[in-house]
Amino acid sequence: MLLKEIAEIIFSFPDKGVDLTADWIYPAFLQEENVITEIKTEYEFKTNPSCKIETGDIIIKRIQPQFVNYISEKMDAYIGQNLVIVRASNRIDSKYLAYLLERDLSKLYKDTAGAILTAINRKCFDEFDVGGLPPIEKQKAIGELWWLEKERKKLYQQLLIKEKQQLEYRLKNLVK
């Protein structure tokens, strides 16, 4: 089964022009483990309703993607240039689709051999083969396991940062 048959694929090409102030997410703000480092408020681009982020959306960088970002909670923001939203239909669980896309991300590169900066085009997304779909209950279970592992890694990183801060604080107080 092809991706275009089970999901909406939205490329963002915002037009310049003064619009209402809106929040934007750019490729540089997307990190692994579903981390979005910042959201930038701007008014220099016209907003496109189809590029507004919805819960359950999968965001992928067009240029050299190495991971996907799954949107698990409501955000009032739009995607900027060189980002793609993959929005699952009711035939596939969105977390399961995010898992498949991340697992087989290299399949998106099939038409980019020899390119210095690999940019994924619409044809690559449309022809991405997701294979046969298991029952929705199994999709949900696999998607949830993928998601929980992402969350575990994110929380573990936060724990490491807090432990480092705590150690530095204790050492600082011992030296006084």
Biotite code that builds the C-alpha atoms (Angstrom):
import biotite.structure as struc

atoms = struc.array([
    struc.Atom([0.000, 0.000, 0.000], chain_id="A", res_id=1, res_name="MET", atom_name="CA", element="C"),
    struc.Atom([1.340, 3.434, -0.894], chain_id="A", res_id=2, res_name="LEU", atom_name="CA", element="C"),
    struc.Atom([1.585, 6.335, 1.521], chain_id="A", res_id=3, res_name="LEU", atom_name="CA", element="C"),
    struc.Atom([-0.557, 8.578, -0.706], chain_id="A", res_id=4, res_name="LYS", atom_name="CA", element="C"),
    struc.Atom([-3.422, 6.065, -0.354], chain_id="A", res_id=5, res_name="GLU", atom_name="CA", element="C"),
    struc.Atom([-3.565, 6.241, 3.443], chain_id="A", res_id=6, res_name="ILE", atom_name="CA", element="C"),
    struc.Atom([-2.326, 9.737, 4.305], chain_id="A", res_id=7, res_name="ALA", atom_name="CA", element="C"),
    struc.Atom([-2.466, 13.345, 3.240], chain_id="A", res_id=8, res_name="GLU", atom_name="CA", element="C"),
    struc.Atom([0.995, 14.695, 2.340], chain_id="A", res_id=9, res_name="ILE", atom_name="CA", element="C"),
    struc.Atom([1.360, 18.452, 2.757], chain_id="A", res_id=10, res_name="ILE", atom_name="CA", element="C"),
    struc.Atom([4.426, 20.384, 1.596], chain_id="A", res_id=11, res_name="PHE", atom_name="CA", element="C"),
    struc.Atom([4.921, 23.847, 3.065], chain_id="A", res_id=12, res_name="SER", atom_name="CA", element="C"),
    struc.Atom([5.836, 26.706, 0.760], chain_id="A", res_id=13, res_name="PHE", atom_name="CA", element="C"),
    struc.Atom([4.789, 29.824, 2.691], chain_id="A", res_id=14, res_name="PRO", atom_name="CA", element="C"),
    struc.Atom([4.360, 32.984, 0.649], chain_id="A", res_id=15, res_name="ASP", atom_name="CA", element="C"),
    struc.Atom([5.955, 36.213, 1.798], chain_id="A", res_id=16, res_name="LYS", atom_name="CA", element="C"),
    struc.Atom([3.588, 38.944, 2.755], chain_id="A", res_id=17, res_name="GLY", atom_name="CA", element="C"),
    struc.Atom([2.260, 40.548, 5.884], chain_id="A", res_id=18, res_name="VAL", atom_name="CA", element="C"),
    struc.Atom([-0.311, 38.405, 7.640], chain_id="A", res_id=19, res_name="ASP", atom_name="CA", element="C"),
    struc.Atom([-1.549, 38.102, 11.165], chain_id="A", res_id=20, res_name="LEU", atom_name="CA", element="C"),
    struc.Atom([1.129, 37.174, 13.656], chain_id="A", res_id=21, res_name="THR", atom_name="CA", element="C"),
    struc.Atom([1.529, 33.392, 13.712], chain_id="A", res_id=22, res_name="ALA", atom_name="CA", element="C"),
    struc.Atom([3.791, 30.821, 15.320], chain_id="A", res_id=23, res_name="ASP", atom_name="CA", element="C"),
    struc.Atom([6.078, 28.885, 12.976], chain_id="A", res_id=24, res_name="TRP", atom_name="CA", element="C"),
    struc.Atom([8.203, 25.769, 13.256], chain_id="A", res_id=25, res_name="ILE", atom_name="CA", element="C"),
    struc.Atom([11.305, 25.549, 11.070], chain_id="A", res_id=26, res_name="TYR", atom_name="CA", element="C"),
    struc.Atom([13.541, 22.544, 10.315], chain_id="A", res_id=27, res_name="PRO", atom_name="CA", element="C"),
    struc.Atom([16.278, 23.704, 12.702], chain_id="A", res_id=28, res_name="ALA", atom_name="CA", element="C"),
    struc.Atom([13.794, 23.559, 15.605], chain_id="A", res_id=29, res_name="PHE", atom_name="CA", element="C"),
    struc.Atom([13.097, 19.838, 15.154], chain_id="A", res_id=30, res_name="LEU", atom_name="CA", element="C"),
    struc.Atom([15.241, 17.407, 17.131], chain_id="A", res_id=31, res_name="GLN", atom_name="CA", element="C"),
    struc.Atom([15.189, 13.665, 17.689], chain_id="A", res_id=32, res_name="GLU", atom_name="CA", element="C"),
    struc.Atom([12.813, 12.055, 20.181], chain_id="A", res_id=33, res_name="GLU", atom_name="CA", element="C"),
    struc.Atom([10.001, 14.462, 19.224], chain_id="A", res_id=34, res_name="ASN", atom_name="CA", element="C"),
    struc.Atom([11.722, 17.488, 20.710], chain_id="A", res_id=35, res_name="VAL", atom_name="CA", element="C"),
    struc.Atom([10.818, 20.886, 19.279], chain_id="A", res_id=36, res_name="ILE", atom_name="CA", element="C"),
    struc.Atom([13.333, 23.378, 20.642], chain_id="A", res_id=37, res_name="THR", atom_name="CA", element="C"),
    struc.Atom([11.435, 26.546, 19.841], chain_id="A", res_id=38, res_name="GLU", atom_name="CA", element="C"),
    struc.Atom([8.525, 28.112, 18.038], chain_id="A", res_id=39, res_name="ILE", atom_name="CA", element="C"),
    struc.Atom([9.092, 31.445, 16.336], chain_id="A", res_id=40, res_name="LYS", atom_name="CA", element="C"),
    struc.Atom([6.419, 34.137, 16.143], chain_id="A", res_id=41, res_name="THR", atom_name="CA", element="C"),
    struc.Atom([6.453, 36.009, 12.843], chain_id="A", res_id=42, res_name="GLU", atom_name="CA", element="C"),
    struc.Atom([4.177, 38.046, 10.615], chain_id="A", res_id=43, res_name="TYR", atom_name="CA", element="C"),
    struc.Atom([6.252, 38.017, 7.405], chain_id="A", res_id=44, res_name="GLU", atom_name="CA", element="C"),
    struc.Atom([4.534, 34.973, 5.894], chain_id="A", res_id=45, res_name="PHE", atom_name="CA", element="C"),
    struc.Atom([0.968, 34.302, 4.885], chain_id="A", res_id=46, res_name="LYS", atom_name="CA", element="C"),
    struc.Atom([-0.562, 31.423, 6.785], chain_id="A", res_id=47, res_name="THR", atom_name="CA", element="C"),
    struc.Atom([-1.980, 28.434, 4.938], chain_id="A", res_id=48, res_name="ASN", atom_name="CA", element="C"),
    struc.Atom([-4.709, 26.535, 6.848], chain_id="A", res_id=49, res_name="PRO", atom_name="CA", element="C"),
    struc.Atom([-3.506, 23.170, 5.492], chain_id="A", res_id=50, res_name="SER", atom_name="CA", element="C"),
    struc.Atom([-0.039, 23.819, 6.990], chain_id="A", res_id=51, res_name="CYS", atom_name="CA", element="C"),
    struc.Atom([-1.388, 24.363, 10.486], chain_id="A", res_id=52, res_name="LYS", atom_name="CA", element="C"),
    struc.Atom([-0.185, 21.606, 12.803], chain_id="A", res_id=53, res_name="ILE", atom_name="CA", element="C"),
    struc.Atom([-2.791, 19.216, 14.188], chain_id="A", res_id=54, res_name="GLU", atom_name="CA", element="C"),
    struc.Atom([-2.545, 16.579, 16.908], chain_id="A", res_id=55, res_name="THR", atom_name="CA", element="C"),
    struc.Atom([-1.421, 13.315, 15.317], chain_id="A", res_id=56, res_name="GLY", atom_name="CA", element="C"),
    struc.Atom([0.551, 14.992, 12.517], chain_id="A", res_id=57, res_name="ASP", atom_name="CA", element="C"),
    struc.Atom([3.933, 13.632, 11.518], chain_id="A", res_id=58, res_name="ILE", atom_name="CA", element="C"),
    struc.Atom([6.460, 16.302, 10.555], chain_id="A", res_id=59, res_name="ILE", atom_name="CA", element="C"),
    struc.Atom([9.458, 15.430, 8.413], chain_id="A", res_id=60, res_name="ILE", atom_name="CA", element="C"),
    struc.Atom([12.286, 17.617, 7.151], chain_id="A", res_id=61, res_name="LYS", atom_name="CA", element="C"),
    struc.Atom([12.508, 17.660, 3.354], chain_id="A", res_id=62, res_name="ARG", atom_name="CA", element="C"),
    struc.Atom([16.278, 18.107, 3.332], chain_id="A", res_id=63, res_name="ILE", atom_name="CA", element="C"),
    struc.Atom([18.284, 15.235, 4.806], chain_id="A", res_id=64, res_name="GLN", atom_name="CA", element="C"),
    struc.Atom([15.647, 13.836, 7.166], chain_id="A", res_id=65, res_name="PRO", atom_name="CA", element="C"),
    struc.Atom([17.000, 11.492, 9.820], chain_id="A", res_id=66, res_name="GLN", atom_name="CA", element="C"),
    struc.Atom([13.939, 11.171, 12.057], chain_id="A", res_id=67, res_name="PHE", atom_name="CA", element="C"),
    struc.Atom([10.283, 12.106, 12.243], chain_id="A", res_id=68, res_name="VAL", atom_name="CA", element="C"),
    struc.Atom([8.525, 14.310, 14.771], chain_id="A", res_id=69, res_name="ASN", atom_name="CA", element="C"),
    struc.Atom([5.133, 13.157, 15.975], chain_id="A", res_id=70, res_name="TYR", atom_name="CA", element="C"),
    struc.Atom([2.789, 15.828, 17.338], chain_id="A", res_id=71, res_name="ILE", atom_name="CA", element="C"),
    struc.Atom([1.110, 14.400, 20.424], chain_id="A", res_id=72, res_name="SER", atom_name="CA", element="C"),
    struc.Atom([-0.576, 17.502, 21.772], chain_id="A", res_id=73, res_name="GLU", atom_name="CA", element="C"),
    struc.Atom([-2.388, 20.530, 20.408], chain_id="A", res_id=74, res_name="LYS", atom_name="CA", element="C"),
    struc.Atom([-0.148, 23.253, 18.979], chain_id="A", res_id=75, res_name="MET", atom_name="CA", element="C"),
    struc.Atom([-1.154, 26.566, 17.503], chain_id="A", res_id=76, res_name="ASP", atom_name="CA", element="C"),
    struc.Atom([1.615, 26.744, 14.899], chain_id="A", res_id=77, res_name="ALA", atom_name="CA", element="C"),
    struc.Atom([2.352, 26.345, 11.206], chain_id="A", res_id=78, res_name="TYR", atom_name="CA", element="C"),
    struc.Atom([5.185, 24.497, 9.477], chain_id="A", res_id=79, res_name="ILE", atom_name="CA", element="C"),
    struc.Atom([7.736, 26.587, 7.629], chain_id="A", res_id=80, res_name="GLY", atom_name="CA", element="C"),
    struc.Atom([9.730, 26.066, 4.445], chain_id="A", res_id=81, res_name="GLN", atom_name="CA", element="C"),
    struc.Atom([11.257, 22.621, 3.741], chain_id="A", res_id=82, res_name="ASN", atom_name="CA", element="C"),
    struc.Atom([8.951, 20.719, 6.059], chain_id="A", res_id=83, res_name="LEU", atom_name="CA", element="C"),
    struc.Atom([6.297, 18.146, 5.234], chain_id="A", res_id=84, res_name="VAL", atom_name="CA", element="C"),
    struc.Atom([3.237, 17.092, 7.211], chain_id="A", res_id=85, res_name="ILE", atom_name="CA", element="C"),
    struc.Atom([2.071, 13.518, 6.824], chain_id="A", res_id=86, res_name="VAL", atom_name="CA", element="C"),
    struc.Atom([-1.484, 13.333, 8.141], chain_id="A", res_id=87, res_name="ARG", atom_name="CA", element="C"),
    struc.Atom([-2.826, 9.797, 8.588], chain_id="A", res_id=88, res_name="ALA", atom_name="CA", element="C"),
    struc.Atom([-6.299, 8.873, 7.372], chain_id="A", res_id=89, res_name="SER", atom_name="CA", element="C"),
    struc.Atom([-8.686, 6.794, 9.463], chain_id="A", res_id=90, res_name="ASN", atom_name="CA", element="C"),
    struc.Atom([-7.292, 3.629, 7.796], chain_id="A", res_id=91, res_name="ARG", atom_name="CA", element="C"),
    struc.Atom([-4.019, 3.775, 9.752], chain_id="A", res_id=92, res_name="ILE", atom_name="CA", element="C"),
    struc.Atom([-3.006, 4.737, 13.281], chain_id="A", res_id=93, res_name="ASP", atom_name="CA", element="C"),
    struc.Atom([-0.884, 7.914, 13.172], chain_id="A", res_id=94, res_name="SER", atom_name="CA", element="C"),
    struc.Atom([1.720, 6.662, 15.690], chain_id="A", res_id=95, res_name="LYS", atom_name="CA", element="C"),
    struc.Atom([2.064, 3.415, 13.738], chain_id="A", res_id=96, res_name="TYR", atom_name="CA", element="C"),
    struc.Atom([2.552, 5.425, 10.538], chain_id="A", res_id=97, res_name="LEU", atom_name="CA", element="C"),
    struc.Atom([5.193, 7.568, 12.289], chain_id="A", res_id=98, res_name="ALA", atom_name="CA", element="C"),
    struc.Atom([6.959, 4.371, 13.345], chain_id="A", res_id=99, res_name="TYR", atom_name="CA", element="C"),
    struc.Atom([6.907, 3.014, 9.766], chain_id="A", res_id=100, res_name="LEU", atom_name="CA", element="C"),
    struc.Atom([8.171, 6.298, 8.313], chain_id="A", res_id=101, res_name="LEU", atom_name="CA", element="C"),
    struc.Atom([11.012, 6.571, 10.804], chain_id="A", res_id=102, res_name="GLU", atom_name="CA", element="C"),
    struc.Atom([11.955, 2.899, 10.490], chain_id="A", res_id=103, res_name="ARG", atom_name="CA", element="C"),
    struc.Atom([12.075, 3.041, 6.683], chain_id="A", res_id=104, res_name="ASP", atom_name="CA", element="C"),
    struc.Atom([13.158, 6.659, 6.206], chain_id="A", res_id=105, res_name="LEU", atom_name="CA", element="C"),
    struc.Atom([15.925, 5.573, 3.843], chain_id="A", res_id=106, res_name="SER", atom_name="CA", element="C"),
    struc.Atom([13.243, 4.437, 1.353], chain_id="A", res_id=107, res_name="LYS", atom_name="CA", element="C"),
    struc.Atom([12.366, 8.098, 0.812], chain_id="A", res_id=108, res_name="LEU", atom_name="CA", element="C"),
    struc.Atom([15.862, 8.698, -0.578], chain_id="A", res_id=109, res_name="TYR", atom_name="CA", element="C"),
    struc.Atom([15.499, 6.399, -3.594], chain_id="A", res_id=110, res_name="LYS", atom_name="CA", element="C"),
    struc.Atom([15.389, 9.230, -6.197], chain_id="A", res_id=111, res_name="ASP", atom_name="CA", element="C"),
    struc.Atom([18.141, 11.333, -4.609], chain_id="A", res_id=112, res_name="THR", atom_name="CA", element="C"),
    struc.Atom([21.265, 9.297, -5.387], chain_id="A", res_id=113, res_name="ALA", atom_name="CA", element="C"),
    struc.Atom([24.262, 11.506, -6.142], chain_id="A", res_id=114, res_name="GLY", atom_name="CA", element="C"),
    struc.Atom([22.707, 14.670, -4.715], chain_id="A", res_id=115, res_name="ALA", atom_name="CA", element="C"),
    struc.Atom([24.871, 16.743, -2.368], chain_id="A", res_id=116, res_name="ILE", atom_name="CA", element="C"),
    struc.Atom([21.908, 17.816, -0.240], chain_id="A", res_id=117, res_name="LEU", atom_name="CA", element="C"),
    struc.Atom([19.260, 15.153, -0.434], chain_id="A", res_id=118, res_name="THR", atom_name="CA", element="C"),
    struc.Atom([15.813, 16.723, -0.636], chain_id="A", res_id=119, res_name="ALA", atom_name="CA", element="C"),
    struc.Atom([12.803, 14.469, -0.602], chain_id="A", res_id=120, res_name="ILE", atom_name="CA", element="C"),
    struc.Atom([10.272, 15.303, -3.309], chain_id="A", res_id=121, res_name="ASN", atom_name="CA", element="C"),
    struc.Atom([6.552, 14.580, -3.612], chain_id="A", res_id=122, res_name="ARG", atom_name="CA", element="C"),
    struc.Atom([7.110, 11.512, -5.788], chain_id="A", res_id=123, res_name="LYS", atom_name="CA", element="C"),
    struc.Atom([9.260, 9.929, -3.050], chain_id="A", res_id=124, res_name="CYS", atom_name="CA", element="C"),
    struc.Atom([6.491, 10.455, -0.499], chain_id="A", res_id=125, res_name="PHE", atom_name="CA", element="C"),
    struc.Atom([3.675, 9.362, -2.831], chain_id="A", res_id=126, res_name="ASP", atom_name="CA", element="C"),
    struc.Atom([5.469, 6.140, -3.772], chain_id="A", res_id=127, res_name="GLU", atom_name="CA", element="C"),
    struc.Atom([6.582, 5.237, -0.240], chain_id="A", res_id=128, res_name="PHE", atom_name="CA", element="C"),
    struc.Atom([5.365, 1.674, 0.260], chain_id="A", res_id=129, res_name="ASP", atom_name="CA", element="C"),
    struc.Atom([4.045, 1.028, 3.763], chain_id="A", res_id=130, res_name="VAL", atom_name="CA", element="C"),
    struc.Atom([3.295, -2.610, 2.971], chain_id="A", res_id=131, res_name="GLY", atom_name="CA", element="C"),
    struc.Atom([0.235, -4.451, 4.156], chain_id="A", res_id=132, res_name="GLY", atom_name="CA", element="C"),
    struc.Atom([-1.559, -3.007, 7.155], chain_id="A", res_id=133, res_name="LEU", atom_name="CA", element="C"),
    struc.Atom([-2.137, -5.164, 10.228], chain_id="A", res_id=134, res_name="PRO", atom_name="CA", element="C"),
    struc.Atom([-5.446, -4.851, 12.113], chain_id="A", res_id=135, res_name="PRO", atom_name="CA", element="C"),
    struc.Atom([-5.937, -1.428, 13.715], chain_id="A", res_id=136, res_name="ILE", atom_name="CA", element="C"),
    struc.Atom([-5.544, -2.877, 17.244], chain_id="A", res_id=137, res_name="GLU", atom_name="CA", element="C"),
    struc.Atom([-2.086, -4.180, 16.352], chain_id="A", res_id=138, res_name="LYS", atom_name="CA", element="C"),
    struc.Atom([-1.210, -0.849, 14.687], chain_id="A", res_id=139, res_name="GLN", atom_name="CA", element="C"),
    struc.Atom([-2.179, 0.990, 17.869], chain_id="A", res_id=140, res_name="LYS", atom_name="CA", element="C"),
    struc.Atom([-0.110, -1.370, 20.042], chain_id="A", res_id=141, res_name="ALA", atom_name="CA", element="C"),
    struc.Atom([2.996, -1.031, 17.841], chain_id="A", res_id=142, res_name="ILE", atom_name="CA", element="C"),
    struc.Atom([2.564, 2.733, 17.527], chain_id="A", res_id=143, res_name="GLY", atom_name="CA", element="C"),
    struc.Atom([2.150, 3.137, 21.271], chain_id="A", res_id=144, res_name="GLU", atom_name="CA", element="C"),
    struc.Atom([5.292, 1.069, 21.973], chain_id="A", res_id=145, res_name="LEU", atom_name="CA", element="C"),
    struc.Atom([7.243, 3.248, 19.512], chain_id="A", res_id=146, res_name="TRP", atom_name="CA", element="C"),
    struc.Atom([5.864, 6.394, 21.144], chain_id="A", res_id=147, res_name="TRP", atom_name="CA", element="C"),
    struc.Atom([6.559, 5.242, 24.708], chain_id="A", res_id=148, res_name="LEU", atom_name="CA", element="C"),
    struc.Atom([10.167, 4.429, 23.801], chain_id="A", res_id=149, res_name="GLU", atom_name="CA", element="C"),
    struc.Atom([10.555, 7.962, 22.397], chain_id="A", res_id=150, res_name="LYS", atom_name="CA", element="C"),
    struc.Atom([9.093, 9.443, 25.576], chain_id="A", res_id=151, res_name="GLU", atom_name="CA", element="C"),
    struc.Atom([11.326, 7.233, 27.761], chain_id="A", res_id=152, res_name="ARG", atom_name="CA", element="C"),
    struc.Atom([14.442, 8.443, 25.942], chain_id="A", res_id=153, res_name="LYS", atom_name="CA", element="C"),
    struc.Atom([13.336, 12.069, 26.243], chain_id="A", res_id=154, res_name="LYS", atom_name="CA", element="C"),
    struc.Atom([12.664, 11.710, 29.965], chain_id="A", res_id=155, res_name="LEU", atom_name="CA", element="C"),
    struc.Atom([15.973, 9.916, 30.480], chain_id="A", res_id=156, res_name="TYR", atom_name="CA", element="C"),
    struc.Atom([17.826, 12.811, 28.827], chain_id="A", res_id=157, res_name="GLN", atom_name="CA", element="C"),
    struc.Atom([16.013, 15.253, 31.094], chain_id="A", res_id=158, res_name="GLN", atom_name="CA", element="C"),
    struc.Atom([16.950, 13.124, 34.110], chain_id="A", res_id=159, res_name="LEU", atom_name="CA", element="C"),
    struc.Atom([20.627, 13.134, 33.097], chain_id="A", res_id=160, res_name="LEU", atom_name="CA", element="C"),
    struc.Atom([20.574, 16.930, 32.841], chain_id="A", res_id=161, res_name="ILE", atom_name="CA", element="C"),
    struc.Atom([18.943, 17.259, 36.282], chain_id="A", res_id=162, res_name="LYS", atom_name="CA", element="C"),
    struc.Atom([21.427, 14.832, 37.850], chain_id="A", res_id=163, res_name="GLU", atom_name="CA", element="C"),
    struc.Atom([24.330, 16.774, 36.369], chain_id="A", res_id=164, res_name="LYS", atom_name="CA", element="C"),
    struc.Atom([22.910, 20.029, 37.742], chain_id="A", res_id=165, res_name="GLN", atom_name="CA", element="C"),
    struc.Atom([22.449, 18.436, 41.145], chain_id="A", res_id=166, res_name="GLN", atom_name="CA", element="C"),
    struc.Atom([26.020, 17.104, 41.183], chain_id="A", res_id=167, res_name="LEU", atom_name="CA", element="C"),
    struc.Atom([27.424, 20.490, 40.182], chain_id="A", res_id=168, res_name="GLU", atom_name="CA", element="C"),
    struc.Atom([25.393, 22.162, 42.949], chain_id="A", res_id=169, res_name="TYR", atom_name="CA", element="C"),
    struc.Atom([26.643, 19.699, 45.584], chain_id="A", res_id=170, res_name="ARG", atom_name="CA", element="C"),
    struc.Atom([30.264, 20.009, 44.464], chain_id="A", res_id=171, res_name="LEU", atom_name="CA", element="C"),
    struc.Atom([29.994, 23.773, 44.488], chain_id="A", res_id=172, res_name="LYS", atom_name="CA", element="C"),
    struc.Atom([28.670, 23.700, 48.074], chain_id="A", res_id=173, res_name="ASN", atom_name="CA", element="C"),
    struc.Atom([31.425, 21.312, 49.211], chain_id="A", res_id=174, res_name="LEU", atom_name="CA", element="C"),
    struc.Atom([34.140, 23.665, 47.994], chain_id="A", res_id=175, res_name="VAL", atom_name="CA", element="C"),
    struc.Atom([32.787, 26.669, 49.920], chain_id="A", res_id=176, res_name="LYS", atom_name="CA", element="C"),
])
